[in-house]
Amino acid sequence: MKEVLLYTDGACSGNPGPGGFCAILEYQGREKCLSGGEAVTTNNRMELLAVITGLEALKEPCGVKVVSDSKYVVDAIEKGWLASWQKKGWKKSDNKPVLNVELWQRLLPLLERHTVRFQWIRGHAGHPYNERCDAEAVRQSQRFSEAK
C-alpha cells in the first residue's frame, strides 16, 4: 500500500463569507496541489473540503497521513466525535444538529477506503506545507471575494 502525505488548509474571509481550500498530496518526492473555494461558506467547511478533495484524488487505496491545523477536523476523527454523531443520527452531545453533515457523509467512505491517520499542527507556525496550503487557500478565497 502506498504511503501518502496529505497537507490541508482552509480559509474564509468572514464566517460565512468567501472561502478557499488547499490540499497538497506528497508521494515519493512528487507533489500534487488541489485547490478551490466557494463564494459563501465557512472556515470549517473549507477545512473539511480540503481533506475530502485530497482523499478523493487518490486513485487506489492508500495509507494516508493527513496533516492539518484544523482542530475541528482532527478532533472529530481522533476523539471519536464523528462516529458518535453518526450513531446519534447526526446530533451532537448537546442534542443540537451536526453542521456540515453532507461533507462528513462524503468523508466517511473515504476513511473506509484508505487507512487514514490525522496529525494536528499549529497553524501559522512556520510549517512549510501548512504555510503553502494557507497561502493558496487565502488566494482562492480572494478569487471568490473579487467575483462579487
QUILIN-V951531 format. One line per field, one symbol per residue. ss: DSSP state (H for helix, E for strand, L for the rest). phi: phi as a letter, one per 30 degrees, with the letter a starting at -180 (. if undefined). Layout:
ss->???
phi->???
//
This chain:
ss->LLEEEEEEEEEEEELLEEEEEEEEEEELLEEEEEEEEEEEELHHHHHHHHHHHHHHLLLLLLEEEEEELLHHHHHHHHLLHHHHHHHLLLELLLLLELLLHHHHHHHHHHHHHLEEEEEELLLLLLLHHHHHHHHHHHHHHHHHHHLL
phi->.dcccbcbabbbcibdldbbbbbccbbhicbbcbalabdbabdddddddddedddddddbebdbcccbccdedddeddcideddeddciicdddiddddieddddddedddddcccbcbdbddhcjdeddddddddddeddddddddd
//
